[in-house]
């Protein structure tokens, strides 16, 4: 849910080989996009990403869920490519 009005499009992102943490990454050759990454569970079947503007910053919250009762504790890197309405660097986002 883009409550800030900054996202024009979103799609599964190209996962970087050297990132295993929650955060925003730059996208090579693009100043109108950022890559949101997080470590999710192996059985996650839904992720809700909420973006709110807070002054000059953007607060990003990721909520995941699974309908499976029990699951292995394996972490899986997830990523979403966010195409932005205007150039905004990854350092303007706070992800939780």
N, CA, C and O atoms as CSV, one atom per row, in Angstrom:
chain,resi,resn,atom,element,x,y,z
A,1,UNK,N,N,0.844,-1.170,0.000
A,1,UNK,CA,C,0.000,0.000,0.000
A,1,UNK,C,C,0.890,1.233,0.000
A,1,UNK,O,O,1.622,1.495,0.954
A,2,UNK,N,N,0.810,1.963,-1.065
A,2,UNK,CA,C,1.621,3.170,-1.199
A,2,UNK,C,C,0.804,4.372,-0.726
A,2,UNK,O,O,0.126,5.024,-1.520
A,3,UNK,N,N,0.875,4.652,0.551
A,3,UNK,CA,C,0.146,5.775,1.104
A,3,UNK,C,C,0.889,7.090,0.889
A,3,UNK,O,O,0.359,8.161,1.186
A,4,UNK,N,N,2.121,7.008,0.371
A,4,UNK,CA,C,2.923,8.203,0.121
A,4,UNK,C,C,2.776,8.695,-1.318
A,4,UNK,O,O,3.150,9.829,-1.616
A,5,UNK,N,N,2.245,7.874,-2.207
A,5,UNK,CA,C,2.095,8.257,-3.604
A,5,UNK,C,C,3.407,8.338,-4.361
A,5,UNK,O,O,3.506,9.084,-5.335
A,6,UNK,N,N,4.418,7.587,-3.939
A,6,UNK,CA,C,5.743,7.648,-4.557
A,6,UNK,C,C,5.989,6.512,-5.549
A,6,UNK,O,O,6.868,6.632,-6.403
A,7,UNK,N,N,5.236,5.414,-5.460
A,7,UNK,CA,C,5.489,4.228,-6.293
A,7,UNK,C,C,4.597,4.234,-7.529
A,7,UNK,O,O,3.375,4.338,-7.425
A,8,UNK,N,N,5.225,4.120,-8.711
A,8,UNK,CA,C,4.470,4.016,-9.976
A,8,UNK,C,C,4.212,2.571,-10.353
A,8,UNK,O,O,3.183,2.262,-10.955
A,9,UNK,N,N,5.141,1.673,-10.003
A,9,UNK,CA,C,5.018,0.273,-10.378
A,9,UNK,C,C,5.855,-0.560,-9.415
A,9,UNK,O,O,6.812,-0.069,-8.817
A,10,UNK,N,N,5.480,-1.824,-9.275
A,10,UNK,CA,C,6.226,-2.754,-8.428
A,10,UNK,C,C,6.220,-4.120,-9.087
A,10,UNK,O,O,5.223,-4.533,-9.681
A,11,UNK,N,N,7.345,-4.819,-8.977
A,11,UNK,CA,C,7.477,-6.143,-9.566
A,11,UNK,C,C,8.530,-6.915,-8.780
A,11,UNK,O,O,9.339,-6.313,-8.074
A,12,UNK,N,N,8.528,-8.245,-8.895
A,12,UNK,CA,C,9.601,-9.005,-8.251
A,12,UNK,C,C,10.951,-8.461,-8.706
A,12,UNK,O,O,11.157,-8.182,-9.887
A,13,UNK,N,N,11.847,-8.319,-7.768
A,13,UNK,CA,C,13.117,-7.676,-8.084
A,13,UNK,C,C,14.241,-8.653,-8.341
A,13,UNK,O,O,14.182,-9.812,-7.930
A,14,UNK,N,N,15.263,-8.176,-9.022
A,14,UNK,CA,C,16.473,-8.989,-9.197
A,14,UNK,C,C,17.218,-9.033,-7.866
A,14,UNK,O,O,17.614,-7.987,-7.351
A,15,UNK,N,N,17.412,-10.201,-7.312
A,15,UNK,CA,C,18.016,-10.312,-5.984
A,15,UNK,C,C,19.531,-10.214,-6.064
A,15,UNK,O,O,20.166,-10.979,-6.790
A,16,UNK,N,N,20.113,-9.277,-5.324
A,16,UNK,CA,C,21.570,-9.143,-5.332
A,16,UNK,C,C,22.224,-10.320,-4.618
A,16,UNK,O,O,21.674,-10.849,-3.652
A,17,UNK,N,N,23.374,-10.720,-5.084
A,17,UNK,CA,C,24.065,-11.887,-4.529
A,17,UNK,C,C,24.673,-11.617,-3.159
A,17,UNK,O,O,24.877,-12.557,-2.391
A,18,UNK,N,N,24.965,-10.372,-2.832
A,18,UNK,CA,C,25.700,-10.059,-1.608
A,18,UNK,C,C,24.856,-9.384,-0.529
A,18,UNK,O,O,25.410,-8.811,0.409
A,19,UNK,N,N,23.532,-9.438,-0.639
A,19,UNK,CA,C,22.657,-8.781,0.347
A,19,UNK,C,C,21.784,-9.823,1.033
A,19,UNK,O,O,21.106,-10.611,0.373
A,20,UNK,N,N,21.806,-9.820,2.366
A,20,UNK,CA,C,20.943,-10.723,3.151
A,20,UNK,C,C,20.312,-9.970,4.308
A,20,UNK,O,O,20.194,-10.497,5.414
A,21,UNK,N,N,19.913,-8.751,4.050
A,21,UNK,CA,C,19.338,-7.962,5.128
A,21,UNK,C,C,18.146,-7.174,4.603
A,21,UNK,O,O,17.964,-7.007,3.397
A,22,UNK,N,N,17.355,-6.704,5.528
A,22,UNK,CA,C,16.208,-5.875,5.191
A,22,UNK,C,C,16.695,-4.465,4.899
A,22,UNK,O,O,17.468,-3.899,5.673
A,23,UNK,N,N,16.244,-3.897,3.783
A,23,UNK,CA,C,16.633,-2.530,3.454
A,23,UNK,C,C,16.345,-2.181,2.012
A,23,UNK,O,O,15.792,-2.979,1.255
A,24,UNK,N,N,16.729,-0.977,1.650
A,24,UNK,CA,C,16.597,-0.489,0.283
A,24,UNK,C,C,17.971,-0.491,-0.369
A,24,UNK,O,O,18.974,-0.131,0.247
A,25,UNK,N,N,17.991,-0.905,-1.634
A,25,UNK,CA,C,19.221,-0.973,-2.401
A,25,UNK,C,C,19.082,-0.099,-3.644
A,25,UNK,O,O,17.977,0.114,-4.142
A,26,UNK,N,N,20.198,0.397,-4.133
A,26,UNK,CA,C,20.186,1.113,-5.409
A,26,UNK,C,C,19.997,0.110,-6.543
A,26,UNK,O,O,20.268,-1.081,-6.387
A,27,UNK,N,N,19.534,0.602,-7.669
A,27,UNK,CA,C,19.391,-0.207,-8.876
A,27,UNK,C,C,20.321,0.402,-9.915
A,27,UNK,O,O,20.153,1.556,-10.311
A,28,UNK,N,N,21.292,-0.372,-10.348
A,28,UNK,CA,C,22.309,0.133,-11.278
A,28,UNK,C,C,21.663,0.723,-12.526
A,28,UNK,O,O,20.819,0.093,-13.163
A,29,UNK,N,N,22.077,1.950,-12.865
A,29,UNK,CA,C,21.602,2.602,-14.073
A,29,UNK,C,C,20.217,3.215,-13.982
A,29,UNK,O,O,19.689,3.697,-14.984
A,30,UNK,N,N,19.617,3.203,-12.789
A,30,UNK,CA,C,18.258,3.755,-12.636
A,30,UNK,C,C,18.197,4.656,-11.419
A,30,UNK,O,O,18.509,4.230,-10.307
A,31,UNK,N,N,17.797,5.894,-11.624
A,31,UNK,CA,C,17.592,6.788,-10.484
A,31,UNK,C,C,16.112,6.892,-10.135
A,31,UNK,O,O,15.742,7.597,-9.196
A,32,UNK,N,N,15.255,6.183,-10.896
A,32,UNK,CA,C,13.811,6.195,-10.645
A,32,UNK,C,C,13.328,4.898,-10.007
A,32,UNK,O,O,12.130,4.614,-10.002
A,33,UNK,N,N,14.266,4.104,-9.463
A,33,UNK,CA,C,13.866,2.816,-8.888
A,33,UNK,C,C,14.771,2.469,-7.710
A,33,UNK,O,O,15.926,2.890,-7.646
A,34,UNK,N,N,14.221,1.694,-6.783
A,34,UNK,CA,C,14.965,1.130,-5.668
A,34,UNK,C,C,14.540,-0.320,-5.513
A,34,UNK,O,O,13.465,-0.715,-5.965
A,35,UNK,N,N,15.383,-1.101,-4.875
A,35,UNK,CA,C,15.078,-2.505,-4.621
A,35,UNK,C,C,14.890,-2.693,-3.126
A,35,UNK,O,O,15.811,-2.465,-2.342
A,36,UNK,N,N,13.705,-3.106,-2.740
A,36,UNK,CA,C,13.395,-3.416,-1.339
A,36,UNK,C,C,13.715,-4.885,-1.118
A,36,UNK,O,O,13.183,-5.747,-1.818
A,37,UNK,N,N,14.586,-5.182,-0.142
A,37,UNK,CA,C,14.932,-6.566,0.169
A,37,UNK,C,C,14.636,-6.870,1.631
A,37,UNK,O,O,14.710,-5.997,2.496
A,38,UNK,N,N,14.301,-8.121,1.881
A,38,UNK,CA,C,14.122,-8.585,3.256
A,38,UNK,C,C,14.285,-10.096,3.281
A,38,UNK,O,O,14.138,-10.763,2.257
A,39,UNK,N,N,14.587,-10.627,4.448
A,39,UNK,CA,C,14.664,-12.066,4.622
A,39,UNK,C,C,13.321,-12.535,5.155
A,39,UNK,O,O,12.915,-12.178,6.261
A,40,UNK,N,N,12.645,-13.333,4.357
A,40,UNK,CA,C,11.348,-13.869,4.739
A,40,UNK,C,C,11.469,-15.334,5.098
A,40,UNK,O,O,12.549,-15.919,5.017
A,41,UNK,N,N,10.365,-15.917,5.493
A,41,UNK,CA,C,10.335,-17.332,5.822
A,41,UNK,C,C,10.109,-18.193,4.593
A,41,UNK,O,O,9.571,-17.729,3.587
A,42,UNK,N,N,10.521,-19.443,4.682
A,42,UNK,CA,C,10.381,-20.367,3.559
A,42,UNK,C,C,8.912,-20.617,3.203
A,42,UNK,O,O,8.608,-20.963,2.061
A,43,UNK,N,N,8.012,-20.447,4.152
A,43,UNK,CA,C,6.599,-20.725,3.904
A,43,UNK,C,C,5.740,-19.468,3.756
A,43,UNK,O,O,4.514,-19.566,3.693
A,44,UNK,N,N,6.353,-18.310,3.701
A,44,UNK,CA,C,5.581,-17.082,3.501
A,44,UNK,C,C,4.812,-17.178,2.188
A,44,UNK,O,O,5.378,-17.537,1.156
A,45,UNK,N,N,3.543,-16.863,2.231
A,45,UNK,CA,C,2.765,-16.862,0.994
A,45,UNK,C,C,2.153,-15.503,0.698
A,45,UNK,O,O,1.461,-15.333,-0.306
A,46,UNK,N,N,2.407,-14.540,1.569
A,46,UNK,CA,C,1.878,-13.198,1.348
A,46,UNK,C,C,2.769,-12.182,2.049
A,46,UNK,O,O,3.224,-12.397,3.172
A,47,UNK,N,N,3.006,-11.071,1.359
A,47,UNK,CA,C,3.736,-9.958,1.952
A,47,UNK,C,C,2.976,-8.679,1.646
A,47,UNK,O,O,2.596,-8.423,0.503
A,48,UNK,N,N,2.761,-7.888,2.672
A,48,UNK,CA,C,2.129,-6.583,2.502
A,48,UNK,C,C,3.177,-5.533,2.835
A,48,UNK,O,O,3.735,-5.515,3.932
A,49,UNK,N,N,3.433,-4.659,1.867
A,49,UNK,CA,C,4.404,-3.579,2.038
A,49,UNK,C,C,3.626,-2.273,2.092
A,49,UNK,O,O,2.872,-1.947,1.176
A,50,UNK,N,N,3.820,-1.531,3.177
A,50,UNK,CA,C,3.153,-0.241,3.353
A,50,UNK,C,C,4.210,0.850,3.361
A,50,UNK,O,O,5.215,0.751,4.065
A,51,UNK,N,N,3.971,1.905,2.564
A,51,UNK,CA,C,4.896,3.034,2.498
A,51,UNK,C,C,4.139,4.295,2.893
A,51,UNK,O,O,3.112,4.631,2.303
A,52,UNK,N,N,4.662,4.986,3.902
A,52,UNK,CA,C,4.074,6.241,4.372
A,52,UNK,C,C,5.144,7.318,4.353
A,52,UNK,O,O,6.308,7.058,4.661
A,53,UNK,N,N,4.745,8.518,3.993
A,53,UNK,CA,C,5.684,9.644,4.036
A,53,UNK,C,C,5.679,10.238,5.438
A,53,UNK,O,O,4.631,10.385,6.066
A,54,UNK,N,N,6.873,10.575,5.914
A,54,UNK,CA,C,7.044,11.172,7.226
A,54,UNK,C,C,8.042,12.319,7.063
A,54,UNK,O,O,9.249,12.126,7.206
A,55,UNK,N,N,7.525,13.516,6.762
A,55,UNK,CA,C,8.400,14.640,6.443
A,55,UNK,C,C,9.101,14.369,5.127
A,55,UNK,O,O,8.447,14.107,4.117
A,56,UNK,N,N,10.423,14.429,5.127
A,56,UNK,CA,C,11.198,14.150,3.927
A,56,UNK,C,C,11.639,12.705,3.805
A,56,UNK,O,O,12.441,12.372,2.933
A,57,UNK,N,N,11.123,11.844,4.670
A,57,UNK,CA,C,11.511,10.427,4.675
A,57,UNK,C,C,10.307,9.559,4.361
A,57,UNK,O,O,9.162,10.008,4.408
A,58,UNK,N,N,10.589,8.319,4.045
A,58,UNK,CA,C,9.543,7.337,3.761
A,58,UNK,C,C,9.707,6.156,4.707
A,58,UNK,O,O,10.786,5.572,4.807
A,59,UNK,N,N,8.634,5.813,5.397
A,59,UNK,CA,C,8.619,4.685,6.331
A,59,UNK,C,C,8.028,3.481,5.604
A,59,UNK,O,O,6.918,3.550,5.076
A,60,UNK,N,N,8.770,2.389,5.579
A,60,UNK,CA,C,8.350,1.174,4.889
A,60,UNK,C,C,8.180,0.071,5.925
A,60,UNK,O,O,9.087,-0.198,6.714
A,61,UNK,N,N,7.024,-0.558,5.918
A,61,UNK,CA,C,6.746,-1.655,6.836
A,61,UNK,C,C,6.414,-2.897,6.007
A,61,UNK,O,O,5.613,-2.835,5.074
A,62,UNK,N,N,7.037,-4.019,6.356
A,62,UNK,CA,C,6.801,-5.283,5.669
A,62,UNK,C,C,6.133,-6.238,6.645
A,62,UNK,O,O,6.647,-6.491,7.735
A,63,UNK,N,N,4.983,-6.765,6.243
A,63,UNK,CA,C,4.273,-7.762,7.046
A,63,UNK,C,C,4.087,-9.006,6.188
A,63,UNK,O,O,3.550,-8.925,5.083
A,64,UNK,N,N,4.528,-10.153,6.690
A,64,UNK,CA,C,4.381,-11.395,5.955
A,64,UNK,C,C,3.470,-12.346,6.716
A,64,UNK,O,O,3.307,-12.239,7.931
A,65,UNK,N,N,2.882,-13.274,5.977
A,65,UNK,CA,C,2.038,-14.268,6.623
A,65,UNK,C,C,2.133,-15.589,5.875
A,65,UNK,O,O,2.550,-15.645,4.718
A,66,UNK,N,N,1.737,-16.644,6.567
A,66,UNK,CA,C,1.726,-17.979,5.997
A,66,UNK,C,C,0.500,-18.707,6.513
A,66,UNK,O,O,0.151,-18.601,7.689
A,67,UNK,N,N,-0.150,-19.446,5.629
A,67,UNK,CA,C,-1.308,-20.226,6.039
A,67,UNK,C,C,-0.916,-21.620,6.513
A,67,UNK,O,O,-1.763,-22.385,6.973
A,68,UNK,N,N,0.365,-21.945,6.399
A,68,UNK,CA,C,0.853,-23.245,6.830
A,68,UNK,C,C,1.095,-23.192,8.333
A,68,UNK,O,O,1.687,-22.237,8.835
A,69,UNK,N,N,0.641,-24.216,9.051
A,69,UNK,CA,C,0.750,-24.232,10.505
A,69,UNK,C,C,2.175,-24.297,11.019
A,69,UNK,O,O,2.538,-23.548,11.925
A,70,UNK,N,N,2.988,-25.178,10.458
A,70,UNK,CA,C,4.377,-25.277,10.895
A,70,UNK,C,C,5.273,-25.248,9.667
A,70,UNK,O,O,4.885,-25.657,8.573
A,71,UNK,N,N,6.471,-24.755,9.883
A,71,UNK,CA,C,7.364,-24.561,8.748
A,71,UNK,C,C,8.798,-24.619,9.242
A,71,UNK,O,O,9.067,-24.395,10.422
A,72,UNK,N,N,9.710,-24.918,8.339
A,72,UNK,CA,C,11.129,-24.889,8.697
A,72,UNK,C,C,11.547,-23.443,8.953
A,72,UNK,O,O,10.902,-22.506,8.482
A,73,UNK,N,N,12.598,-23.281,9.679
A,73,UNK,CA,C,13.088,-21.932,10.018
A,73,UNK,C,C,14.123,-21.461,9.010
A,73,UNK,O,O,15.140,-20.879,9.387
A,74,UNK,N,N,13.872,-21.706,7.746
A,74,UNK,CA,C,14.798,-21.318,6.691
A,74,UNK,C,C,14.472,-19.911,6.227
A,74,UNK,O,O,13.322,-19.606,5.911
A,75,UNK,N,N,15.484,-19.054,6.187
A,75,UNK,CA,C,15.292,-17.688,5.689
A,75,UNK,C,C,15.505,-17.634,4.182
A,75,UNK,O,O,16.448,-18.225,3.656
A,76,UNK,N,N,14.623,-16.923,3.498
A,76,UNK,CA,C,14.687,-16.777,2.047
A,76,UNK,C,C,14.745,-15.282,1.722
A,76,UNK,O,O,13.919,-14.506,2.204
A,77,UNK,N,N,15.719,-14.884,0.907
A,77,UNK,CA,C,15.809,-13.488,0.506
A,77,UNK,C,C,14.665,-13.165,-0.447
A,77,UNK,O,O,14.430,-13.893,-1.412
A,78,UNK,N,N,13.968,-12.097,-0.180
A,78,UNK,CA,C,12.867,-11.624,-1.017
A,78,UNK,C,C,13.220,-10.231,-1.514
A,78,UNK,O,O,14.016,-9.527,-0.894
A,79,UNK,N,N,12.626,-9.835,-2.635
A,79,UNK,CA,C,12.896,-8.511,-3.153
A,79,UNK,C,C,11.793,-8.008,-4.068
A,79,UNK,O,O,11.182,-8.768,-4.820
A,80,UNK,N,N,11.555,-6.711,-3.983
A,80,UNK,CA,C,10.579,-6.051,-4.850
A,80,UNK,C,C,11.250,-4.831,-5.465
A,80,UNK,O,O,11.815,-3.997,-4.758
A,81,UNK,N,N,11.182,-4.738,-6.785
A,81,UNK,CA,C,11.661,-3.569,-7.496
A,81,UNK,C,C,10.553,-2.527,-7.478
A,81,UNK,O,O,9.455,-2.773,-7.978
A,82,UNK,N,N,10.837,-1.370,-6.905
A,82,UNK,CA,C,9.867,-0.282,-6.833
A,82,UNK,C,C,10.280,0.807,-7.816
A,82,UNK,O,O,11.336,1.421,-7.664
A,83,UNK,N,N,9.443,1.043,-8.826
A,83,UNK,CA,C,9.674,2.130,-9.774
A,83,UNK,C,C,8.976,3.357,-9.202
A,83,UNK,O,O,7.779,3.320,-8.920
A,84,UNK,N,N,9.719,4.433,-9.034
A,84,UNK,CA,C,9.239,5.609,-8.311
A,84,UNK,C,C,8.746,6.707,-9.248
A,84,UNK,O,O,9.159,6.793,-10.405
A,85,UNK,N,N,7.864,7.534,-8.730
A,85,UNK,CA,C,7.314,8.655,-9.497
A,85,UNK,C,C,8.359,9.750,-9.716
A,85,UNK,O,O,8.235,10.558,-10.637
A,86,UNK,N,N,9.376,9.773,-8.874
A,86,UNK,CA,C,10.456,10.750,-8.978
A,86,UNK,C,C,11.709,10.120,-8.407
A,86,UNK,O,O,11.607,9.193,-7.604
A,87,UNK,N,N,12.885,10.585,-8.787
A,87,UNK,CA,C,14.110,10.018,-8.239
A,87,UNK,C,C,14.202,10.238,-6.722
A,87,UNK,O,O,14.164,11.371,-6.244
A,88,UNK,N,N,14.320,9.154,-5.995
A,88,UNK,CA,C,14.511,9.185,-4.546
A,88,UNK,C,C,15.535,8.100,-4.229
A,88,UNK,O,O,15.360,6.945,-4.617
A,89,UNK,N,N,16.585,8.465,-3.537
A,89,UNK,CA,C,17.626,7.497,-3.202
A,89,UNK,C,C,17.200,6.537,-2.098
A,89,UNK,O,O,16.292,6.848,-1.327
A,90,UNK,N,N,17.836,5.392,-2.014
A,90,UNK,CA,C,17.480,4.394,-1.005
A,90,UNK,C,C,17.671,4.881,0.425
A,90,UNK,O,O,17.047,4.353,1.346
A,91,UNK,N,N,18.528,5.885,0.624
A,91,UNK,CA,C,18.763,6.395,1.966
A,91,UNK,C,C,17.602,7.229,2.510
A,91,UNK,O,O,17.622,7.609,3.681
A,92,UNK,N,N,16.600,7.520,1.695
A,92,UNK,CA,C,15.422,8.267,2.150
A,92,UNK,C,C,14.343,7.361,2.741
A,92,UNK,O,O,13.297,7.832,3.185
A,93,UNK,N,N,14.617,6.035,2.741
A,93,UNK,CA,C,13.637,5.059,3.222
A,93,UNK,C,C,14.109,4.426,4.520
A,93,UNK,O,O,15.278,4.067,4.655
A,94,UNK,N,N,13.193,4.289,5.476
A,94,UNK,CA,C,13.435,3.555,6.717
A,94,UNK,C,C,12.566,2.314,6.670
A,94,UNK,O,O,11.341,2.416,6.610
A,95,UNK,N,N,13.187,1.142,6.696
A,95,UNK,CA,C,12.477,-0.116,6.511
A,95,UNK,C,C,12.428,-0.890,7.822
A,95,UNK,O,O,13.438,-1.041,8.510
A,96,UNK,N,N,11.236,-1.376,8.153
A,96,UNK,CA,C,11.091,-2.223,9.346
A,96,UNK,C,C,10.190,-3.396,9.047
A,96,UNK,O,O,9.945,-4.225,9.924
